[in-house]
Amino acid sequence: MIKSFNKIVLLCAGLASTASAQSPSPSAPPADLARWSREAQSVTITRDDWGIPHISGKTDADAVFGLLYAQAEDDFNRVETNYFNALGRAAESEGEGAIYRDLRMRLINNPDSLKVLYSRSPRWLQAVMNAYADGLNYYLYKHPGVKPKVIAHFEPWMPLAFSDGSIGPDIESVNLTQLAAFYGGRAGSVSSAPQLERDADRGSNGIAIAPSNTLSHHALLLINPHTSFFFRAEVQVTSEDGLNTYGAVTWGQFFVYQGFNDRAGWMHSSTGADNIDEYLETVTRRRDHFIYRYGAGERPVAEEKAVVRYRTPQGVSQKDFTIYRTHHGPIVREANGKWVSVRLMQRPMDALIQSFVRMKVRALVSFRQTMDRHTNSSNNTTYADADGNIAYFHSNFIPIRDTSFDWTRPVDGSDPRTEWKGVLSVDESPNAVNPPNGWVYNSNNWPWSAAGPSSPKRSDFPVYVEISKEESPRGRHALRVLPDKKDFTIASLMSAAYDSWLPSFARMIPGLLKSYDNLPASDPMRANLATPIAALRGWDYRWGTNSIPTSLAVFWGEDVSNRVGAEARQAAMSAETYVIDRATDGERLQSLAAATTKLNQDFGSWQTPWGEINRFQRINDDIAPKFDDSAPSIPVPFTSSRWGSLASFAAHAYPGTKKWYGTSGNSFVAVVEFGDSVRARAITAGGESGNPLSPHFDDEAQRYSTGNLRDVYFYPSQLKGHTARVYHPGESN
């Protein structure tokens, strides 16, 4: 165990309430103010009747200035929270329990190193990063009543700490408890993060349909990321430098991560590629430092100082750490006398370049060129364009490794054969480009069904390109709604995205019915469960707000999955497959009895329609949401993606509630048609604004709950009659 040192820094009472954040000055340096004002006059923000900002700038940098200003207007809280998490400064707001979350981020985000990287960035990227900081700082200058929790002044290098637009950076695979044990944390020193943008209902959907399978003979794209709600804003950002992109931008970032322009669109979904590795390092102390074995020789363990500040009732304390690294990466834990390092993709400058340049691509060739940077490590990509191309690209970062090693476990760091040997090229990865079947999809499942019979073959690739052992429930669902259809339209692709079939229950319920049928006539369960069994026996396995079998099946599925969970993990099987293949009659039936009991207790009857249980509610903009059964809420018919629903709504009961409230799943959804012009429909969970007093706080909730996507205003002509306000950043209403 490595010890850390703790010291107290006493601050005046006036600062204690905001940790290390300082209130923005009511004035600004004249040079800054002149620059901000000049940039603001080069930007126009048009708010449509849903509150969505359409930002137009003379240059890309101007557009980014306006984009960040507009984001701060809509939800500065989430912009700042994302950054103090990325910078390893959450404890300055949340207190001691966040220290090791901060330390984990410091393993990859050293401010001094990021500042150097900023200085080495291309001039155009520096201009964009400068505009990012200016847009946020100008917002704070114009809104002195906004009190940041931690970051009172944004700096241009900070986006390099937050270059991954997906749900969470790869470093979050590091176990916090083990990290804390290694670096000197006492028992219980790690607290859970608030439910931010991390604990999402895992499962995004991307579908691309070729012109041969559409009624209009134009390509279609479904963009359906599943994240925590309110994780991204819906925007359009345009410049005279050729930028014109619509879609979802993660709060605080300056690139549209899931979106489209007038010629091409892209959807990212979490990958199953194995691209994060752990190394067992043989470390010994040599006088006042550590060395580790590598090959026939020894190398010094690199040491780096890190200071993590945290809020206390008395002021601000700090904890000093020494972070240890080998050439593989930072040390994150100890195992059986060995230090364990983690190796992952960490190239933030290239990641920002790839994400920004991607917004401007207008053809398949240029899109593939952006992927040559190999910095979108955590995602697969579904693509479509106006030329009629469709494609599925597997993870954009797959290290080449010696397949004689088991890369799902830590490997010997002293053995040079365990070194990465570059990365697989785009062409060496399991992709499907313009397959003859006319469609591609991904739902975080394996790539072996991405294009039906035209999919890449597992035998052609190293085992580490995909860790999934079986097809996913949503994969089976997609394979039911996509084949043998030649007349897709925007409307019918929307219908496919909200198809109500639940394939997990279609597989599991027959076994439950058989278990019931096996009961002796004298068994009390036969009488007690007769009516619930009859309801399930007559069910078509489709969700709906009025569906009683959906309620019963979900409560049963939750219980039986928990009941057999340990055995399923030991057998390296999904809970669903274990229930089908190995669960006993008793386990299946006991879970049904438990489900009916729970429904009776919580809702008065097991015959409670699903919509009375499964609800959407947005009370405030707290990062950790609060829910109240006595407050208004909206029924949602679709379920969690774990049961194979393509439309996802991950809900459960909270302290003090009986009803289930969703916090993740479908967040931003869009269906796009590419032709001579682009047409799209979209929806955002709740609404664009984080301000409960704004009409756009929850004005999309009803449409969201029913999958009634609204028209996207992509062209200026479409904004006519749908414009609420046009202004420059800094102008008051």
VENCORWO-V741764 format. One record per residue. N is the residue number from 1. RES is the residue in one small letter. NEAR is the number of other ideal C-beta (glycine too) atoms within 8 Angstrom. Layout:
{{N/RES/NEAR} {N/RES/NEAR}}
//
This chain:
{{1/m/6} {2/i/8} {3/k/5} {4/s/11} {5/f/6} {6/n/8} {7/k/7} {8/i/9} {9/v/9} {10/l/5} {11/l/7} {12/c/6} {13/a/5} {14/g/5} {15/l/12} {16/a/12} {17/s/5} {18/t/11} {19/a/13} {20/s/10} {21/a/13} {22/q/7} {23/s/9} {24/p/11} {25/s/5} {26/p/4} {27/s/3} {28/a/9} {29/p/5} {30/p/6} {31/a/6} {32/d/10} {33/l/10} {34/a/8} {35/r/9} {36/w/14} {37/s/9} {38/r/8} {39/e/16} {40/a/14} {41/q/7} {42/s/10} {43/v/17} {44/t/10} {45/i/16} {46/t/12} {47/r/11} {48/d/12} {49/d/6} {50/w/10} {51/g/15} {52/i/11} {53/p/15} {54/h/13} {55/i/16} {56/s/11} {57/g/17} {58/k/7} {59/t/11} {60/d/13} {61/a/12} {62/d/14} {63/a/16} {64/v/15} {65/f/19} {66/g/19} {67/l/15} {68/l/16} {69/y/17} {70/a/13} {71/q/15} {72/a/14} {73/e/8} {74/d/12} {75/d/14} {76/f/12} {77/n/9} {78/r/13} {79/v/14} {80/e/13} {81/t/13} {82/n/15} {83/y/14} {84/f/14} {85/n/13} {86/a/12} {87/l/13} {88/g/14} {89/r/13} {90/a/13} {91/a/16} {92/e/15} {93/s/14} {94/e/11} {95/g/9} {96/e/10} {97/g/9} {98/a/14} {99/i/13} {100/y/13} {101/r/14} {102/d/14} {103/l/16} {104/r/14} {105/m/15} {106/r/13} {107/l/13} {108/i/10} {109/n/12} {110/n/9} {111/p/9} {112/d/6} {113/s/7} {114/l/14} {115/k/9} {116/v/8} {117/l/12} {118/y/12} {119/s/6} {120/r/6} {121/s/10} {122/p/6} {123/r/6} {124/w/7} {125/l/12} {126/q/11} {127/a/11} {128/v/13} {129/m/16} {130/n/10} {131/a/15} {132/y/16} {133/a/12} {134/d/13} {135/g/17} {136/l/13} {137/n/13} {138/y/15} {139/y/15} {140/l/14} {141/y/11} {142/k/8} {143/h/9} {144/p/9} {145/g/4} {146/v/9} {147/k/7} {148/p/13} {149/k/12} {150/v/13} {151/i/12} {152/a/9} {153/h/7} {154/f/9} {155/e/6} {156/p/10} {157/w/12} {158/m/14} {159/p/12} {160/l/14} {161/a/14} {162/f/12} {163/s/12} {164/d/10} {165/g/10} {166/s/10} {167/i/10} {168/g/7} {169/p/10} {170/d/11} {171/i/11} {172/e/8} {173/s/7} {174/v/12} {175/n/7} {176/l/10} {177/t/7} {178/q/11} {179/l/15} {180/a/13} {181/a/10} {182/f/13} {183/y/12} {184/g/10} {185/g/11} {186/r/5} {187/a/3} {188/g/4} {189/s/10} {190/v/10} {191/s/6} {192/s/3} {193/a/10} {194/p/7} {195/q/10} {196/l/10} {197/e/10} {198/r/10} {199/d/6} {200/a/13} {201/d/12} {202/r/7} {203/g/14} {204/s/14} {205/n/16} {206/g/18} {207/i/17} {208/a/17} {209/i/14} {210/a/12} {211/p/9} {212/s/7} {213/n/11} {214/t/15} {215/l/6} {216/s/8} {217/h/6} {218/h/11} {219/a/16} {220/l/17} {221/l/18} {222/l/16} {223/i/17} {224/n/15} {225/p/13} {226/h/15} {227/t/12} {228/s/14} {229/f/12} {230/f/11} {231/f/11} {232/r/14} {233/a/11} {234/e/10} {235/v/16} {236/q/11} {237/v/15} {238/t/11} {239/s/14} {240/e/6} {241/d/6} {242/g/6} {243/l/11} {244/n/10} {245/t/13} {246/y/12} {247/g/15} {248/a/16} {249/v/16} {250/t/11} {251/w/13} {252/g/11} {253/q/12} {254/f/12} {255/f/11} {256/v/12} {257/y/14} {258/q/13} {259/g/14} {260/f/16} {261/n/14} {262/d/9} {263/r/10} {264/a/15} {265/g/14} {266/w/12} {267/m/16} {268/h/14} {269/s/15} {270/s/12} {271/t/11} {272/g/10} {273/a/12} {274/d/11} {275/n/14} {276/i/9} {277/d/15} {278/e/12} {279/y/16} {280/l/12} {281/e/15} {282/t/9} {283/v/10} {284/t/7} {285/r/7} {286/r/6} {287/r/4} {288/d/2} {289/h/9} {290/f/11} {291/i/12} {292/y/15} {293/r/9} {294/y/11} {295/g/7} {296/a/2} {297/g/6} {298/e/7} {299/r/9} {300/p/7} {301/v/13} {302/a/7} {303/e/10} {304/e/9} {305/k/8} {306/a/12} {307/v/8} {308/v/13} {309/r/12} {310/y/17} {311/r/10} {312/t/10} {313/p/3} {314/q/6} {315/g/11} {316/v/14} {317/s/12} {318/q/12} {319/k/11} {320/d/11} {321/f/13} {322/t/10} {323/i/14} {324/y/13} {325/r/12} {326/t/16} {327/h/5} {328/h/10} {329/g/11} {330/p/10} {331/i/13} {332/v/14} {333/r/12} {334/e/10} {335/a/8} {336/n/3} {337/g/4} {338/k/11} {339/w/13} {340/v/14} {341/s/15} {342/v/16} {343/r/10} {344/l/13} {345/m/9} {346/q/6} {347/r/8} {348/p/11} {349/m/12} {350/d/9} {351/a/13} {352/l/14} {353/i/11} {354/q/13} {355/s/14} {356/f/13} {357/v/9} {358/r/11} {359/m/13} {360/k/10} {361/v/12} {362/r/10} {363/a/11} {364/l/12} {365/v/6} {366/s/9} {367/f/14} {368/r/9} {369/q/8} {370/t/11} {371/m/13} {372/d/8} {373/r/10} {374/h/10} {375/t/12} {376/n/14} {377/s/13} {378/s/11} {379/n/12} {380/n/15} {381/t/15} {382/t/17} {383/y/17} {384/a/15} {385/d/15} {386/a/13} {387/d/7} {388/g/9} {389/n/12} {390/i/16} {391/a/15} {392/y/19} {393/f/11} {394/h/14} {395/s/14} {396/n/11} {397/f/12} {398/i/12} {399/p/11} {400/i/9} {401/r/12} {402/d/7} {403/t/7} {404/s/4} {405/f/9} {406/d/5} {407/w/9} {408/t/5} {409/r/6} {410/p/9} {411/v/13} {412/d/7} {413/g/14} {414/s/9} {415/d/8} {416/p/6} {417/r/7} {418/t/11} {419/e/5} {420/w/9} {421/k/7} {422/g/5} {423/v/9} {424/l/8} {425/s/7} {426/v/10} {427/d/5} {428/e/5} {429/s/13} {430/p/12} {431/n/12} {432/a/13} {433/v/9} {434/n/6} {435/p/13} {436/p/4} {437/n/9} {438/g/10} {439/w/15} {440/v/13} {441/y/13} {442/n/14} {443/s/16} {444/n/13} {445/n/11} {446/w/11} {447/p/15} {448/w/10} {449/s/12} {450/a/12} {451/a/12} {452/g/11} {453/p/5} {454/s/8} {455/s/12} {456/p/12} {457/k/7} {458/r/8} {459/s/4} {460/d/6} {461/f/11} {462/p/7} {463/v/6} {464/y/12} {465/v/14} {466/e/15} {467/i/8} {468/s/8} {469/k/4} {470/e/6} {471/e/7} {472/s/13} {473/p/12} {474/r/16} {475/g/12} {476/r/11} {477/h/15} {478/a/14} {479/l/10} {480/r/10} {481/v/9} {482/l/11} {483/p/8} {484/d/3} {485/k/9} {486/k/7} {487/d/8} {488/f/12} {489/t/10} {490/i/11} {491/a/6} {492/s/10} {493/l/14} {494/m/12} {495/s/8} {496/a/13} {497/a/15} {498/y/10} {499/d/11} {500/s/10} {501/w/10} {502/l/15} {503/p/14} {504/s/12} {505/f/13} {506/a/10} {507/r/9} {508/m/13} {509/i/12} {510/p/8} {511/g/11} {512/l/14} {513/l/11} {514/k/8} {515/s/13} {516/y/12} {517/d/6} {518/n/6} {519/l/11} {520/p/5} {521/a/5} {522/s/4} {523/d/7} {524/p/5} {525/m/10} {526/r/12} {527/a/6} {528/n/7} {529/l/13} {530/a/8} {531/t/6} {532/p/12} {533/i/12} {534/a/8} {535/a/12} {536/l/13} {537/r/7} {538/g/6} {539/w/12} {540/d/3} {541/y/9} {542/r/10} {543/w/11} {544/g/10} {545/t/10} {546/n/7} {547/s/13} {548/i/11} {549/p/10} {550/t/13} {551/s/14} {552/l/16} {553/a/14} {554/v/12} {555/f/12} {556/w/12} {557/g/12} {558/e/9} {559/d/12} {560/v/15} {561/s/12} {562/n/7} {563/r/9} {564/v/14} {565/g/9} {566/a/6} {567/e/9} {568/a/13} {569/r/7} {570/q/6} {571/a/8} {572/a/5} {573/m/9} {574/s/7} {575/a/11} {576/e/11} {577/t/10} {578/y/14} {579/v/15} {580/i/10} {581/d/7} {582/r/9} {583/a/11} {584/t/6} {585/d/8} {586/g/7} {587/e/12} {588/r/14} {589/l/14} {590/q/9} {591/s/12} {592/l/14} {593/a/11} {594/a/9} {595/a/15} {596/t/13} {597/t/8} {598/k/10} {599/l/14} {600/n/10} {601/q/6} {602/d/7} {603/f/11} {604/g/4} {605/s/7} {606/w/11} {607/q/5} {608/t/12} {609/p/10} {610/w/18} {611/g/11} {612/e/8} {613/i/11} {614/n/14} {615/r/13} {616/f/15} {617/q/11} {618/r/11} {619/i/9} {620/n/7} {621/d/10} {622/d/6} {623/i/9} {624/a/6} {625/p/11} {626/k/8} {627/f/12} {628/d/9} {629/d/8} {630/s/3} {631/a/8} {632/p/4} {633/s/9} {634/i/10} {635/p/12} {636/v/13} {637/p/13} {638/f/13} {639/t/13} {640/s/12} {641/s/17} {642/r/9} {643/w/14} {644/g/15} {645/s/15} {646/l/16} {647/a/12} {648/s/15} {649/f/15} {650/a/13} {651/a/11} {652/h/6} {653/a/8} {654/y/8} {655/p/3} {656/g/6} {657/t/11} {658/k/6} {659/k/12} {660/w/10} {661/y/15} {662/g/13} {663/t/10} {664/s/13} {665/g/16} {666/n/12} {667/s/16} {668/f/14} {669/v/13} {670/a/18} {671/v/16} {672/v/13} {673/e/13} {674/f/15} {675/g/9} {676/d/3} {677/s/6} {678/v/13} {679/r/10} {680/a/14} {681/r/12} {682/a/12} {683/i/15} {684/t/13} {685/a/12} {686/g/12} {687/g/14} {688/e/12} {689/s/10} {690/g/9} {691/n/9} {692/p/7} {693/l/4} {694/s/9} {695/p/5} {696/h/10} {697/f/14} {698/d/7} {699/d/9} {700/e/15} {701/a/13} {702/q/8} {703/r/11} {704/y/13} {705/s/11} {706/t/7} {707/g/13} {708/n/7} {709/l/11} {710/r/10} {711/d/6} {712/v/11} {713/y/10} {714/f/10} {715/y/7} {716/p/5} {717/s/5} {718/q/10} {719/l/12} {720/k/7} {721/g/4} {722/h/8} {723/t/11} {724/a/6} {725/r/8} {726/v/7} {727/y/7} {728/h/9} {729/p/16} {730/g/9} {731/e/5} {732/s/2} {733/n/2}}
//
